[in-house]
Amino acid sequence: MYAATTVDDIATAAGTTRVTFNAYFPSRSELIKALIDEQLNEALQRVGSPEHGSTAPDLVATVVDGTPEAITAWLRRTADSWPAIRPIIRAGRAAAVVDPELTDLVERWMGEAISEIEDGLTTAGRLKPHQRPFRGVLAMAQLDFVAQNWDRADWKLTRRDQMLDELSASWVQLLT
């Protein structure tokens, strides 16, 4: 969809002109960057971080806590934001296929989330140092896949609560 969408299409859908669009965003890429850097980070309550670009302190704190209750509560809060974040992530990934300069942005954002898990594991002194980054990769890969596909997959889980219980159990195994 991104590949076929022009700046004129975007401006028309926004009820404005190309000139006005370009006053805010010099290109479609800049619009996607703004969506990821601003709206996605806001929806996920991420804040600026000198170490990682942006960070979600509540994810770090959840991993440090490490209890099944804390992990489940964080995943439930995150799942509540899926309707807001899913379209942004899907747009970013679709745009990255067509626009190589966006590939790094999408990967950087995922890397930041993985680093938060690693930071939490490090602070808690849990797992061996070489295990922490990959455990973050596995946890975020699970979360991302479920978040992006829950609405269109048939995993034989009849309720959202069942899906979150299974995801939580997996995270507890990975991170504790």
C-alpha positions as CSV (number, residue, x, y, z in Angstrom):
1,M,0.0,0.0,0.0
2,Y,2.8,2.4,0.9
3,A,4.5,1.8,-2.5
4,A,1.4,2.9,-4.4
5,T,0.6,5.9,-2.2
6,T,1.8,9.3,-3.3
7,V,2.3,12.5,-1.3
8,D,-0.7,13.8,-3.2
9,D,-2.8,10.9,-2.0
10,I,-1.7,11.5,1.6
11,A,-2.3,15.3,1.3
12,T,-5.8,14.7,-0.2
13,A,-6.7,12.2,2.5
14,A,-5.6,14.7,5.1
15,G,-7.7,17.4,3.5
16,T,-4.7,19.5,2.6
17,T,-2.3,20.1,-0.3
18,R,1.1,18.8,-1.3
19,V,2.7,22.2,-0.4
20,T,1.3,22.0,3.1
21,F,2.3,18.4,3.5
22,N,5.9,19.3,2.4
23,A,6.0,22.1,4.9
24,Y,5.7,19.5,7.7
25,F,7.3,16.4,6.0
26,P,9.8,16.8,3.1
27,S,8.9,13.2,2.0
28,R,6.8,10.1,2.8
29,S,9.8,8.7,4.6
30,E,9.8,11.7,7.0
31,L,6.1,11.0,7.7
32,I,6.8,7.4,8.6
33,K,9.8,8.5,10.8
34,A,7.5,10.8,12.6
35,L,4.9,8.1,13.1
36,I,7.5,5.8,14.6
37,D,9.5,8.3,16.6
38,E,6.5,10.2,18.0
39,Q,3.2,8.4,17.8
40,L,4.6,4.8,18.4
41,N,6.8,5.9,21.2
42,E,4.0,7.9,22.8
43,A,1.6,4.9,22.5
44,L,4.1,2.7,24.2
45,Q,5.0,5.3,26.8
46,R,8.7,5.4,25.7
47,V,10.9,8.3,26.7
48,G,14.2,9.6,25.4
49,S,17.3,7.7,26.5
50,P,20.9,8.7,25.8
51,E,21.8,5.0,25.9
52,H,19.2,3.6,23.5
53,G,17.5,6.5,21.7
54,S,14.2,5.8,23.5
55,T,13.3,3.5,26.4
56,A,10.2,2.2,28.2
57,P,11.1,2.4,31.9
58,D,8.2,0.2,32.8
59,L,9.5,-2.7,30.6
60,V,12.9,-2.5,32.3
61,A,11.2,-2.4,35.8
62,T,9.0,-5.4,34.8
63,V,12.0,-7.5,33.8
64,V,13.8,-6.5,36.9
65,D,10.8,-7.5,39.0
66,G,10.6,-10.8,37.1
67,T,7.5,-12.1,38.8
68,P,4.9,-13.8,36.6
69,E,2.4,-11.3,37.9
70,A,4.5,-8.3,36.8
71,I,5.2,-9.8,33.4
72,T,1.6,-10.7,32.8
73,A,0.4,-7.2,33.9
74,W,2.9,-5.5,31.5
75,L,1.9,-7.8,28.6
76,R,-1.8,-7.1,29.2
77,R,-1.2,-3.3,29.3
78,T,0.9,-3.6,26.1
79,A,-1.8,-5.7,24.4
80,D,-4.3,-2.9,25.2
81,S,-2.3,-0.6,23.0
82,W,-2.2,-3.0,20.0
83,P,-5.0,-1.3,18.1
84,A,-3.0,1.9,18.2
85,I,0.5,0.5,17.6
86,R,-0.3,-2.2,15.0
87,P,-1.1,0.1,12.1
88,I,2.1,2.2,12.8
89,I,4.3,-0.9,12.9
90,R,2.7,-2.3,9.8
91,A,3.1,1.0,7.9
92,G,6.7,1.2,9.0
93,R,7.5,-2.3,7.8
94,A,5.7,-1.8,4.5
95,A,7.5,1.5,3.9
96,A,10.9,-0.1,4.8
97,V,10.5,-2.6,2.0
98,V,10.2,0.2,-0.5
99,D,12.4,2.8,1.2
100,P,15.7,1.4,2.4
101,E,16.4,4.4,4.7
102,L,13.5,3.3,6.8
103,T,14.8,-0.2,7.3
104,D,17.3,1.0,9.9
105,L,14.6,3.0,11.7
106,V,12.3,0.0,12.2
107,E,15.3,-2.2,13.2
108,R,16.6,0.4,15.6
109,W,13.2,0.7,17.3
110,M,13.1,-3.1,17.8
111,G,16.7,-3.0,19.0
112,E,15.8,-0.5,21.6
113,A,13.1,-2.7,23.0
114,I,15.5,-5.7,23.1
115,S,18.0,-3.5,24.9
116,E,15.4,-2.7,27.6
117,I,14.9,-6.4,28.3
118,E,18.7,-6.9,28.4
119,D,19.0,-3.9,30.8
120,G,16.4,-5.4,33.1
121,L,18.1,-8.8,33.1
122,T,21.4,-7.1,33.8
123,T,20.0,-5.0,36.7
124,A,18.4,-8.1,38.2
125,G,21.6,-10.1,37.8
126,R,19.6,-12.7,36.0
127,L,21.0,-15.1,33.3
128,K,24.6,-15.1,32.0
129,P,25.7,-11.9,30.2
130,H,25.9,-13.6,26.8
131,Q,22.3,-14.9,27.2
132,R,20.6,-11.6,27.9
133,P,20.6,-10.0,24.5
134,F,19.2,-13.1,22.8
135,R,16.6,-13.7,25.4
136,G,15.5,-10.1,24.6
137,V,15.4,-11.0,20.9
138,L,13.3,-14.1,21.6
139,A,10.9,-12.3,23.9
140,M,10.4,-9.3,21.5
141,A,10.0,-11.6,18.5
142,Q,7.2,-13.5,20.3
143,L,5.5,-10.3,21.3
144,D,5.8,-8.7,17.9
145,F,4.6,-11.7,16.1
146,V,1.6,-12.2,18.3
147,A,0.8,-8.4,18.3
148,Q,0.9,-8.3,14.5
149,N,-1.1,-11.5,13.8
150,W,-3.5,-11.9,16.7
151,D,-6.4,-10.4,14.8
152,R,-5.9,-12.6,11.7
153,A,-4.6,-15.9,13.1
154,D,-6.3,-19.0,14.1
155,W,-4.3,-20.3,17.0
156,K,-7.1,-22.3,18.6
157,L,-7.1,-19.9,21.5
158,T,-10.7,-18.8,22.0
159,R,-10.0,-15.8,24.2
160,R,-7.5,-13.0,24.3
161,D,-6.9,-13.9,28.0
162,Q,-5.7,-17.4,26.9
163,M,-3.3,-15.9,24.4
164,L,-1.9,-13.5,26.9
165,D,-1.6,-16.3,29.5
166,E,0.5,-18.4,27.0
167,L,2.6,-15.4,26.0
168,S,3.2,-14.6,29.7
169,A,4.2,-18.1,30.5
170,S,6.7,-18.1,27.7
171,W,8.2,-14.7,28.8
172,V,8.5,-16.0,32.4
173,Q,10.4,-19.0,31.1
174,L,12.7,-16.8,28.9
175,L,13.3,-14.1,31.4
176,T,13.4,-15.7,34.9
